[in-house]
Amino acid sequence: MTKTAIFNRLWRFVLVLPGLFSRLFGYGLFFVQFIDFMYNSDIGVQFVKKNITPHIPPAPHKLLCESNVQLLDTNKCPLCLRRRTNDTALSVSGYVFCYACIDNHVKEFKR
């Protein structure tokens, strides 16, 4: 091979490098976004924790069933069964609890 042929091959290799690095950089960014999606989205959490069953919290008070809660005095909290302090209503169920009781319950069971 002549010197010019070697020089031409090296020059073509040098010219290809920016395109190669650009393409690899794009693939790397896509991979990082994909990993971020998998760890930060609800769908990703379902894929990661596919076989884990969610922890279902117990009923607020094991001794009270739905009919007994409805018969409960209107000033009593369904969680502590005492007179409510700092009334707080849940928009989902409409039940009214003590703020401290429902705050602790939600923090404990994260629901």
Backbone as ProteinMPNN parsed JSONL, in Angstrom:
{"seq_chain_A": "MTKTAIFNRLWRFVLVLPGLFSRLFGYGLFFVQFIDFMYNSDIGVQFVKKNITPHIPPAPHKLLCESNVQLLDTNKCPLCLRRRTNDTALSVSGYVFCYACIDNHVKEFKR", "coords_chain_A": {"N_chain_A": [[0.844, -1.18, 0.0], [0.37, 2.228, -0.616], [1.601, 5.386, 0.654], [-0.331, 7.37, 0.396], [-2.698, 5.902, 0.154], [-2.924, 4.733, 2.689], [-3.09, 7.067, 4.167], [-5.487, 8.101, 3.133], [-7.337, 6.159, 4.015], [-7.088, 6.421, 6.817], [-7.947, 9.079, 7.026], [-10.636, 8.868, 6.161], [-11.579, 7.252, 8.221], [-11.296, 9.015, 10.38], [-13.132, 10.94, 9.587], [-15.486, 9.508, 9.818], [-15.777, 9.067, 12.524], [-17.084, 11.275, 14.081], [-19.802, 10.994, 13.258], [-20.291, 8.385, 14.092], [-19.908, 8.598, 16.899], [-21.93, 10.427, 17.411], [-24.231, 8.966, 16.773], [-24.008, 6.852, 18.658], [-24.192, 8.376, 20.985], [-26.833, 9.309, 20.771], [-28.213, 6.851, 20.959], [-27.464, 6.182, 23.54], [-28.699, 8.249, 25.019], [-31.379, 7.634, 24.497], [-31.518, 5.142, 25.787], [-31.066, 5.924, 28.46], [-33.353, 7.511, 28.897], [-35.286, 5.538, 28.596], [-34.697, 3.827, 30.772], [-35.202, 5.647, 32.84], [-37.945, 6.045, 32.427], [-38.87, 3.45, 33.011], [-38.35, 3.229, 35.744], [-39.697, 5.366, 36.91], [-42.375, 5.539, 36.182], [-45.829, 4.46, 36.38], [-46.395, 2.24, 34.82], [-43.869, 1.194, 34.399], [-43.236, 0.475, 37.017], [-45.034, -1.588, 37.375], [-43.963, -3.472, 35.605], [-41.45, -3.913, 36.766], [-42.078, -4.835, 39.335], [-43.538, -7.208, 38.906], [-44.387, -9.759, 39.888], [-45.003, -9.293, 42.497], [-47.431, -9.07, 44.943], [-49.695, -6.502, 45.788], [-49.745, -4.874, 48.975], [-52.558, -5.045, 50.877], [-54.253, -2.92, 52.927], [-55.567, -3.509, 56.228], [-59.014, -3.344, 57.344], [-60.187, -0.209, 58.692], [-61.055, -0.478, 61.386], [-61.199, -3.425, 63.003], [-63.329, -4.47, 64.431], [-65.589, -3.196, 63.61], [-68.082, -3.365, 61.223], [-69.419, -2.435, 57.989], [-72.178, -1.814, 58.31], [-72.3, -1.302, 61.047], [-70.679, 0.927, 61.244], [-72.228, 2.805, 59.973], [-74.28, 2.995, 61.79], [-73.023, 4.159, 63.871], [-72.463, 6.74, 66.271], [-72.793, 10.083, 65.167], [-70.778, 11.811, 65.895], [-68.521, 10.36, 66.401], [-65.326, 8.948, 65.658], [-64.586, 6.584, 63.135], [-62.19, 5.177, 63.312], [-60.831, 5.481, 65.846], [-62.945, 5.343, 67.566], [-63.749, 7.296, 69.324], [-64.854, 10.57, 70.395], [-64.776, 12.815, 67.68], [-61.996, 14.87, 66.829], [-60.957, 17.815, 65.289], [-62.296, 17.504, 62.669], [-62.198, 15.607, 59.656], [-63.049, 14.974, 56.379], [-63.137, 12.31, 54.062], [-62.832, 12.496, 50.621], [-63.257, 10.392, 48.929], [-64.779, 8.343, 50.209], [-66.544, 9.698, 51.857], [-66.706, 9.433, 54.555], [-66.15, 10.692, 57.871], [-63.391, 11.493, 59.804], [-61.145, 11.731, 62.66], [-58.589, 14.116, 62.273], [-55.946, 13.45, 63.012], [-56.111, 10.65, 63.323], [-56.802, 9.665, 60.71], [-54.711, 10.703, 59.256], [-52.472, 9.385, 60.348], [-53.214, 6.762, 59.673], [-53.256, 6.819, 56.845], [-50.583, 7.482, 56.322], [-49.328, 5.253, 57.415], [-50.279, 3.05, 55.882], [-50.042, 4.013, 53.358], [-52.111, 4.675, 51.601]], "CA_chain_A": [[0.0, 0.0, 0.0], [1.15, 3.463, -0.677], [1.355, 6.315, 1.751], [-1.589, 8.087, 0.163], [-3.803, 4.98, 0.438], [-3.028, 4.647, 4.154], [-3.569, 8.373, 4.608], [-6.905, 8.196, 2.759], [-8.108, 5.301, 4.927], [-7.107, 7.077, 8.124], [-8.772, 10.275, 6.918], [-12.031, 8.423, 6.138], [-11.884, 6.794, 9.577], [-11.456, 10.224, 11.192], [-14.38, 11.586, 9.187], [-16.605, 8.669, 10.253], [-15.871, 9.087, 13.987], [-18.149, 12.124, 14.642], [-21.109, 10.378, 13.003], [-20.394, 7.209, 14.954], [-20.12, 9.063, 18.271], [-23.245, 11.058, 17.453], [-25.221, 7.894, 16.802], [-23.898, 6.188, 19.961], [-24.708, 9.31, 21.978], [-28.293, 9.255, 20.649], [-28.662, 5.581, 21.536], [-27.266, 6.28, 24.99], [-29.769, 9.089, 25.569], [-32.614, 6.855, 24.45], [-31.432, 4.132, 26.839], [-31.239, 6.603, 29.748], [-34.764, 7.866, 29.005], [-36.038, 4.297, 28.79], [-34.493, 3.409, 32.163], [-35.924, 6.62, 33.659], [-39.363, 5.717, 32.281], [-39.166, 2.191, 33.698], [-38.277, 3.374, 37.19], [-40.488, 6.477, 37.421], [-43.768, 5.537, 35.747], [-46.639, 3.382, 36.937], [-46.236, 1.065, 33.961], [-42.551, 0.643, 34.702], [-43.294, -0.171, 38.33], [-45.728, -2.862, 37.183], [-43.025, -4.404, 34.984], [-40.374, -4.239, 37.699], [-42.644, -5.598, 40.446], [-44.582, -7.983, 38.232], [-44.883, -10.887, 40.668], [-45.244, -8.906, 43.881], [-48.814, -8.678, 45.165], [-49.727, -5.297, 46.615], [-50.198, -5.035, 50.352], [-53.873, -4.457, 51.08], [-54.35, -2.605, 54.352], [-56.768, -4.033, 56.881], [-60.079, -2.378, 57.557], [-59.788, 0.743, 59.721], [-61.263, -1.037, 62.718], [-61.614, -4.802, 62.726], [-64.569, -4.808, 65.109], [-66.705, -2.486, 62.995], [-68.39, -3.632, 59.823], [-70.022, -1.282, 57.317], [-73.473, -1.457, 58.908], [-72.047, -0.719, 62.369], [-70.129, 2.271, 61.053], [-73.344, 3.686, 59.642], [-75.067, 3.179, 63.01], [-72.163, 4.828, 64.841], [-72.818, 8.12, 66.593], [-72.238, 10.959, 64.141], [-69.628, 12.555, 66.414], [-67.425, 9.435, 66.704], [-64.402, 8.589, 64.58], [-64.61, 5.135, 62.888], [-60.895, 4.558, 63.6], [-60.514, 5.409, 67.28], [-64.235, 5.171, 68.243], [-63.933, 8.368, 70.304], [-65.384, 11.812, 69.82], [-63.841, 13.348, 66.688], [-61.366, 16.173, 67.007], [-60.452, 18.324, 64.013], [-62.978, 16.652, 61.688], [-61.665, 15.553, 58.302], [-63.856, 14.08, 55.546], [-62.467, 11.758, 52.884], [-63.644, 12.747, 49.429], [-63.537, 9.12, 48.258], [-65.842, 7.589, 50.87], [-67.484, 10.571, 52.542], [-66.595, 9.242, 55.997], [-65.474, 11.764, 58.595], [-62.47, 10.948, 60.797], [-60.247, 12.687, 63.309], [-57.477, 14.367, 61.356], [-54.766, 12.694, 63.463], [-56.336, 9.215, 63.056], [-56.735, 9.344, 59.285], [-53.36, 11.043, 58.808], [-51.611, 8.25, 60.729], [-53.627, 5.578, 58.913], [-52.803, 6.978, 55.455], [-49.114, 7.403, 56.315], [-48.917, 3.878, 57.723], [-50.601, 2.126, 54.796], [-49.758, 4.719, 52.1], [-53.313, 4.647, 50.754]], "C_chain_A": [[0.888, 1.242, 0.0], [0.795, 4.355, 0.499], [0.027, 7.037, 1.575], [-2.793, 7.195, 0.452], [-4.011, 4.854, 1.944], [-3.593, 5.955, 4.699], [-5.057, 8.542, 4.3], [-7.783, 7.355, 3.684], [-8.199, 5.923, 6.319], [-8.01, 8.311, 8.099], [-10.261, 9.914, 6.888], [-12.474, 7.939, 7.515], [-12.13, 7.995, 10.494], [-12.766, 10.923, 10.849], [-15.611, 10.809, 9.649], [-16.82, 8.777, 11.762], [-16.956, 10.021, 14.53], [-19.548, 11.543, 14.429], [-21.341, 9.172, 13.893], [-20.667, 7.619, 16.396], [-21.49, 9.713, 18.424], [-24.34, 10.003, 17.559], [-25.2, 7.165, 18.149], [-24.438, 7.076, 21.078], [-26.24, 9.313, 21.961], [-28.867, 7.976, 21.234], [-28.535, 5.601, 23.051], [-28.349, 7.12, 25.645], [-31.103, 8.355, 25.564], [-32.633, 5.822, 25.574], [-31.651, 4.76, 28.214], [-32.702, 6.999, 29.941], [-35.63, 6.63, 29.235], [-35.912, 3.812, 30.232], [-35.239, 4.343, 33.106], [-37.424, 6.341, 33.61], [-39.718, 4.465, 33.083], [-39.183, 2.356, 35.215], [-39.203, 4.449, 37.736], [-41.938, 6.489, 36.966], [-44.504, 4.363, 36.382], [-46.497, 2.106, 36.12], [-44.906, 0.386, 34.25], [-42.537, -0.079, 36.034], [-43.997, -1.517, 38.209], [-44.812, -3.894, 36.544], [-41.957, -4.854, 35.97], [-40.891, -5.141, 38.817], [-43.784, -6.474, 39.948], [-45.194, -9.049, 39.142], [-45.183, -10.543, 42.119], [-46.694, -8.461, 44.015], [-48.829, -7.455, 46.072], [-50.262, -5.6, 48.007], [-51.529, -4.318, 50.513], [-54.026, -4.18, 52.565], [-55.615, -3.199, 54.951], [-57.817, -2.931, 57.016], [-59.684, -1.445, 58.696], [-59.978, 0.223, 61.142], [-61.87, -2.419, 62.533], [-62.954, -5.155, 63.362], [-65.794, -4.171, 64.452], [-66.889, -2.908, 61.544], [-69.126, -2.41, 59.257], [-71.334, -0.855, 57.972], [-73.287, -0.825, 60.283], [-71.468, 0.688, 62.261], [-71.262, 3.243, 60.756], [-74.226, 3.95, 60.857], [-74.291, 3.931, 64.087], [-72.638, 6.258, 65.059], [-72.11, 9.055, 65.612], [-71.03, 11.754, 64.616], [-68.435, 11.66, 66.703], [-66.612, 9.12, 65.45], [-64.454, 7.072, 64.371], [-63.281, 4.439, 63.203], [-60.648, 4.404, 65.096], [-61.755, 5.219, 68.143], [-64.44, 6.171, 69.377], [-64.517, 9.58, 69.595], [-64.333, 12.419, 68.891], [-63.287, 14.694, 67.115], [-60.774, 16.57, 65.663], [-60.986, 17.461, 62.856], [-62.368, 16.774, 60.292], [-62.471, 14.535, 57.511], [-63.023, 13.597, 54.367], [-63.378, 11.948, 51.681], [-64.029, 11.45, 48.727], [-64.744, 8.427, 48.871], [-66.905, 8.476, 51.496], [-67.458, 10.405, 54.045], [-65.815, 10.385, 56.617], [-64.675, 11.131, 59.726], [-61.837, 12.088, 61.582], [-59.082, 12.889, 62.348], [-56.265, 13.521, 61.739], [-54.922, 11.208, 63.132], [-56.143, 8.899, 61.573], [-55.362, 9.677, 58.721], [-52.398, 9.9, 59.132], [-51.933, 7.011, 59.904], [-53.116, 5.653, 57.468], [-51.283, 6.88, 55.374], [-48.637, 5.976, 56.554], [-49.126, 2.949, 56.537], [-50.4, 2.737, 53.416], [-50.911, 4.604, 51.107], [-54.342, 5.602, 51.306]], "O_chain_A": [[1.991, 1.263, 0.547], [-0.167, 4.115, 1.23], [-0.666, 7.283, 2.562], [-3.81, 7.681, 0.945], [-5.146, 4.868, 2.419], [-4.457, 5.955, 5.575], [-5.803, 9.071, 5.124], [-8.858, 7.797, 4.089], [-9.27, 5.944, 6.925], [-8.753, 8.556, 9.049], [-11.066, 10.591, 7.527], [-13.606, 8.186, 7.931], [-13.067, 7.987, 11.293], [-13.437, 11.446, 11.739], [-16.671, 11.401, 9.851], [-17.943, 8.594, 12.233], [-17.713, 9.586, 15.397], [-20.384, 11.598, 15.331], [-22.447, 8.959, 14.39], [-21.55, 7.059, 17.047], [-22.136, 9.562, 19.461], [-25.269, 10.145, 18.354], [-26.256, 6.89, 18.719], [-25.07, 6.584, 22.012], [-26.872, 9.318, 23.017], [-29.886, 8.005, 21.924], [-29.403, 5.091, 23.76], [-28.865, 6.757, 26.703], [-31.869, 8.448, 26.523], [-33.655, 5.648, 26.238], [-32.35, 4.186, 29.048], [-33.24, 6.84, 31.037], [-36.601, 6.682, 29.99], [-36.907, 3.429, 30.847], [-35.849, 3.884, 34.072], [-38.099, 6.397, 34.637], [-40.748, 4.427, 33.755], [-39.957, 1.686, 35.898], [-39.477, 4.45, 38.936], [-42.675, 7.399, 37.346], [-43.892, 3.405, 36.855], [-46.482, 1.009, 36.679], [-44.827, -0.839, 34.337], [-41.901, -1.125, 36.172], [-43.605, -2.483, 38.864], [-44.871, -5.071, 36.898], [-41.597, -6.03, 36.01], [-40.222, -6.1, 39.203], [-44.873, -6.47, 40.521], [-46.414, -9.215, 39.153], [-45.579, -11.416, 42.891], [-47.142, -7.575, 43.286], [-48.054, -7.383, 47.026], [-51.117, -6.467, 48.188], [-51.612, -3.107, 50.305], [-53.94, -5.099, 53.38], [-56.617, -3.371, 54.257], [-57.532, -1.749, 56.824], [-58.925, -1.842, 59.579], [-59.136, 0.467, 62.007], [-62.951, -2.551, 61.96], [-63.645, -6.052, 62.88], [-66.922, -4.582, 64.723], [-65.963, -2.818, 60.738], [-69.416, -1.464, 59.989], [-71.571, 0.337, 58.167], [-74.027, 0.087, 60.65], [-71.745, 1.542, 63.103], [-71.254, 4.377, 61.236], [-74.852, 5.006, 60.952], [-74.862, 4.299, 65.113], [-73.149, 6.903, 64.143], [-70.95, 8.831, 65.269], [-70.319, 12.324, 63.788], [-67.421, 12.145, 67.206], [-67.144, 9.039, 64.342], [-64.374, 6.331, 65.351], [-63.256, 3.217, 63.346], [-60.294, 3.32, 65.561], [-61.631, 4.958, 69.34], [-65.223, 5.917, 70.293], [-64.652, 9.609, 68.372], [-63.16, 12.529, 69.249], [-63.989, 15.535, 67.676], [-60.162, 15.748, 64.981], [-60.225, 16.784, 62.165], [-62.065, 17.867, 59.814], [-62.575, 13.374, 57.908], [-62.296, 14.374, 53.749], [-64.558, 11.6, 51.725], [-65.025, 11.412, 48.004], [-65.634, 7.974, 48.152], [-68.05, 8.052, 51.652], [-68.122, 11.161, 54.754], [-64.937, 10.974, 55.985], [-65.202, 10.337, 60.507], [-61.971, 13.258, 61.222], [-58.64, 11.947, 61.69], [-55.625, 12.934, 60.866], [-53.959, 10.572, 62.703], [-55.409, 7.977, 61.22], [-54.894, 9.004, 57.802], [-51.603, 9.495, 58.284], [-51.028, 6.291, 59.482], [-52.606, 4.667, 56.935], [-50.752, 6.259, 54.454], [-47.65, 5.542, 55.959], [-48.25, 2.146, 56.217], [-50.568, 2.051, 52.407], [-50.691, 4.452, 49.906], [-55.429, 5.732, 50.743]]}, "name": "protein", "num_of_chains": 1, "seq": "MTKTAIFNRLWRFVLVLPGLFSRLFGYGLFFVQFIDFMYNSDIGVQFVKKNITPHIPPAPHKLLCESNVQLLDTNKCPLCLRRRTNDTALSVSGYVFCYACIDNHVKEFKR"}
